[in-house]
Amino acid sequence: DYALFATLKKKHGGGPWTKWPEPLRGRQPAALSAARKEHATEIKYSKILQFLFFHQWSLLRREAKKRGISIIGDIPIFVAHDSADVWCRPELFFMEKDGQPTVIAGVPPDYFSQTGQRWGNPLYRWDIHEKEGFAWWNARLQSSLKLYDIVRIDHFRGFEANWEIPAQEKTATRGRWVPGPGKKLFDAAHQTLGDLPILAEDLGVITPEVDALRDSLGFPGMRILQFAFGDDPKADTFRPESYPSNCAVYTGT
């Protein structure tokens, strides 16, 4: 899927998949089949690049393991709108028929920004994910665990509730908190993948419910040493004497 997506994106001048001709945008089988034949050489080249990267990465990881070094890798909670993920499985996201998102991700106004943060990622239809046993997320976590020893999930609080912004809004000020899948997603992943070496990025607007979800899963949270100094309103929680035992300390973000 990615090799085909990358090839078609290049053939269309790097523009987003929503600007492609309708047969390709809508993934009509005949159009995809024709594209695979027409661009077979370019698709194969993309696959070769992936093969070489993953082969080299596996060698690097093996050498790190010999030296007792574990690798922490990041997995963002959301994916880019202009991605193979969304193009291939639009039904997993809140989307219009033309491929544009109806609602997008971000965070409300806080001490970092008066207008919040409008990230623009399409939001998940968690009901569809749950009906499929969270298979898409299981596959995503499984891929990450092949690359890293520990997976840091960015914006962990979004699994408890995420800030939903209407797509037409220019800032993140107008939105609402919408419940996430909570523990169900990670229970499904645990059943499929076994123990989950996950580190929860639990920064930002954190509620008791988010803390409870993290602790119920046994995931370490994060503390940022840099935040202990200056005028951060939560400075006390980032000072070393206040750290809980189950957390990872970063010097900065």
Salt bridges, closest charged atoms under 4 A:
GLU22 OE1 - ARG25 NH2 2.62
GLU38 OE1 - HIS39 NE2 3.87
GLU42 OE2 - LYS11 NZ 2.95
GLU63 OE2 - LYS66 NZ 3.14
GLU63 OE1 - ARG67 NH1 2.82
ASP74 OD1 - ARG152 NH1 2.18
ASP82 OD2 - LYS9 NZ 2.29
GLU91 OE2 - ARG89 NE 2.37
ASP127 OD2 - ARG125 NH2 3.33
GLU130 OE1 - LYS184 NZ 3.17
GLU132 OE2 - ARG89 NH2 2.81
ASP149 OD1 - ARG61 NH2 2.92
ASP154 OD1 - ARG152 NH1 3.50
GLU160 OE1 - ARG157 NH1 3.70
GLU164 OE2 - ARG176 NE 2.89
GLU169 OE2 - ARG174 NH1 2.39
ASP187 OD1 - LYS183 NZ 3.13
ASP202 OD2 - ARG214 NH1 2.68
ASP211 OD1 - ARG214 NH1 3.02
ASP215 OD1 - ARG214 NE 3.02
ASP236 OD1 - ARG239 NH1 2.32
